[in-house]
Amino acid sequence: MDTGKPRSTPDNHPGHPDKARRSFMWKAGAGMSALLAASVPGIARAVTNNDGKRAADIESLADQVAVLENEKEIRRLYKTYESLLAKGNYEEISSLFANDGEVVFGGDIFKGRKEGIDQLYCNQFRSGSNGKKISPRQEIPPDMGEHTDTVEIMQDRKTASARFAYSIQVGEPIISNSSLVEMARLQGEGIVKWRESGTCNVSFTKNMKDNTWKIQRLEYLKMS
Amino acid sequence: MNVPMHRFNYTKLTREQIGQKLKSTESGPECVSGFSDALSGKSLKIVTENGPVLDYRFKSKNMLTLTENGGSKVKAGYGALTLKQVVFFSHMIPGEQKGYNVFIDLDTNLVTVFEVWLSSEKKEKTLRDVEFMLDNREVQREIYFGYVEVAGEKPPEKRHHLTNRIEGKGIHWKQDTGVETLELYASVVSTNFVELTRHADNLSYCSPSDYVLVNDNMFIYDRTECEFSGIFTLFVADLFTKTQAGVRLGFNEKDELEYYMFRGTGKVVGQLAYLEGFGDHGTKPIVAQAADDPQTPGKGQRLVYRPVRDFKYMSDEEVHQAALKSTIAFPDGETSPMAGNNMPFTDMLAGKEFILRYDNGGPVRHYKILDRYKLKYMEEGENRWHEEPYRAYEGDEKLVFFSHMLTDSKPRASVQVALDLMNGLTTCIHSQMGTEYFGNETSYYAIFGVAEMDGLNPPRYMRHELTDELVGHSFAWSYNDNLTAMHLYTAPKSAAWTIFTETQALGAQWCSPCIFVKLRDKVYIYATNEEACNGNELVFLINRNVSHDCGFSFNGKEHGVTLNVVGAIGRHLGRFDILDFYGPRA
């Protein structure tokens, strides 16, 4: 079992309990530590013995639980990112990034929370109402859905990488001195909008001070 | 009044001046038709959502006491009118610059309350991020929906609500005061209105409005003449009987207080199509003022287009100096956002030579068309040719519409020329920089004449003419697939444009004087300067047969003077039958 870089897919993610849960129980056996038992009360009665092999199993299991917890946090962090984009709360987005984090969007690199990331989201994204999550088009291959989402926690538990499918609204303000464009802007419009889909590759680092994950690098790879 | 409202210099009334003038409202409004005593002797407790609880005691038909949110009792004069089952009463609060206007539906116990106030001291930001304070004289309003509390009964479940059911409707109203107004409700947040008795020129104006549905045939309407006098008009109307009962509050152009209630009778003059989805009933407000409005979404928020606040004054000389640095014809071509759906350019004049001779001592221009994009012209009497870029469309069969700059002109000028190759008639819209108000606005006029060209035998008396055939018509014009506006040709010398929202409801509006020229059956020129707005001139050839227009824009700003192309695909949305209301009155 490679617990260094466990790959999580919806089939073994805690959010899809059946298969993952069965595998978890088989591996846990009856030797789970009291600590683990406390965190998994449903199997507390099984934890009664304390021999060496089982201790190792338990350690491995605890390790896997930690990995799963980290994955969960990372998925939650990415969900928060998507949600802020969808609601247009661009000014809150940079707080999800590491101080030296960076974003690659449209071929440009935006580095640093204040000078790069805030600029990208608060200016460029806001002006085009970019980032609202929308359904992928029919012609996008089926594997471009959530099934391709992966999260990998590195062995050091301080870094991680992930890949998420995205399908978002992208826009650019119409440049014109026409009063029509001004009036449209008054209504929050005046934007040429299109749909962009692809893969969002993200790397994460853990801030050891408060034990929270931050986005280190986020790159949009456009497929359509 | 013969100064257009968008040109009139309304006094910046102070809070003190307004407070002084409002003292006369303490005894209540006036009304030519007399007030109703429907509320005399009654007490009402009105509960509103997200608004005040109002306890009223009506001592007589013109005196009430009010307790707001359980506070101290206030005595005020009021007036009430009934329209069918709706009782409408209006009062101001003595010593304050605010009041309430309350519509009670006695059938349902539902209530709509308009709180109104002046001297708002509200700050807004323009689209170019300039913070400014609203004029004290601009009446503010907040709408609350609620009900009359009845002891022992549950509150009604429904409420009055905003609606798009009135969108596209037009009504001619005649008040008991004798005032006549054409109101064209061509937007869910604004109105085109023409003051037929208050103003001399039959120009239309746009002002922010609200539309509230009472029931299938009754609605409540308001209009605040923002950026003009700031005066407020509010009424309930019944579309079965075409009657209204309302109030007018605010200061007119003479700074006189108007606070009176009125009755009126109306006539529905038409209904334009509205283009929202069929499941969209317009119940949600559109209040997206500038995103960084410091007080968004503060009380009284509404969508108001205030273009002149961002329009920087330039003198004639400043514009000309800018023009000397840069005068550009057709910089964008087909890439202009206003020309994504334009008609194609034509080369049907290429290689031709002709003279355009305009009447009444008008210009006589000799032309040599070099190719699809270049021409030479010479004014009669000159001895040298001027070479200019031009663009030409075939606007209808063998009807060419072309434009070019007039070389080295001061003020900078351009011409937009319709040349009919079948009958030899020609119209020239002469466009130049500057109005009496701004050097960076444009002015224009039409001149008519004939072409001298091989194969043409033009008439001696017949000419293209100014026309009112388009009056009342409305089109959605899609300049590109992301930019569609509705034109409403509101009057013989006036038109409005309205931008669609994302849901294809009609939203912000502006309007300007204009002219229309008839070229052929269903083929016209429409020329306008976006006055008190951005000063742009737009000259379109409208071809109703193909529902397409093509044309030119002309403007001058700090960076210079530009002549460009515009054009859009059209959808005819309908027509108001209003032409008979216009013309000189004895």
Interface residues (C-beta under 8 A of the other chain):
Chain A: R126 I174 I175 S176 N177 S178 S179 L180 V181 E182 M183 A184 R185 L186 Q187 G188 E189 G190 I191 V192 K193
Chain B: L127 I286 A288 Q289 A290 A291 L303 Y305 P307 D310 S336 P337 M338 Y479 N482 L483 A485 W497 T498 I499 T501 E502 G507 A508 Q509 W510 E530 C533 N534 N536 S553 N555 K557
